[in-house]
Amino acid sequence: MLVKISDIKIKPGRREAKPKAVEELARSIQALGLLNPIIITEDNTLIAGLHRLEAVKKLGWAEVECTVSSMDGLQAELAEIDENFVRTNLSHRELGDLLLHRKELYEALHPETRQGQRNGQTAKSGNLPFLDPKPFAQDSADKLGVSRRTVERLVQTAANLTPEAKAAIQNAGTKITKGAALEISRLPPDQQEEAAARLTALPPSPGKQDAMDSEALLAKFKALCRHYSSGVESFHRQIDVFAGMTISQFDELSDSAYAVTNAIRDFFQKVNGIRNQEQGENLHEN
């Protein structure tokens, strides 16, 4: 049902939406529409879908499609998803979508796991110890019998793939592996469907294969650079700690930074050396 956005209430203390995620989601909703309704309680308190809510606000919507549910309803839906985990014919794409939806329900039921509080450690209430809920990825990994990293990658893939790319991957069957789907999900949205189609096509000509290999390697290198950049940025919050290190610690810090810089420099020197050699050979032949 449609609900006025101004009527939807957000509980104080809830984790704020990530601006970058809201920006990307707003572009997707503008192009494709809202694919999954926001979940609210009977008194219009938000249960799940904060990023979607912020995205439609950014687009200037006055109303948004919502599903009314209770915590009991969410628990029943979560149990239904867990039953589906025993199905052996789920593709990696279907499993990713299932996990993505499970994450939303699980964190709505256990909002403390979003903040990384306790992470499943034992706490005490009065004289009785109790066990806090595990983080979503660990809980799902335990139920599936896989690693936490596998769950995180499946969710990341499902969250980042466009609907068109998901359809292409589903139609491809076993031609597109989990790893390939993850790489496709890291591409810009307007390139994903084409990349999926290329992987399902007949073997390309050697020249086209080289171009596809180049694009795949470029995507991997860019992903590595993004991971490295975001990792370094995360240390900025503790920059005063780094500044207060001992001389020997600072020397180790500098050595580590120089090692990364030298590795990148050496890589590009080798690439440029090969390119210059090939260009020289082409000029000689002409």
Beta strands, then each sheet from edge to edge (+ up, - down):
strand 1: 2-4
strand 2: 38-40
strand 3: 46-48
strand 4: 63-68
strand 5: 122-125
strand 6: 128-131
sheet 1: 1+ 4- 2- 3+
sheet 2: 5+ 6-
end
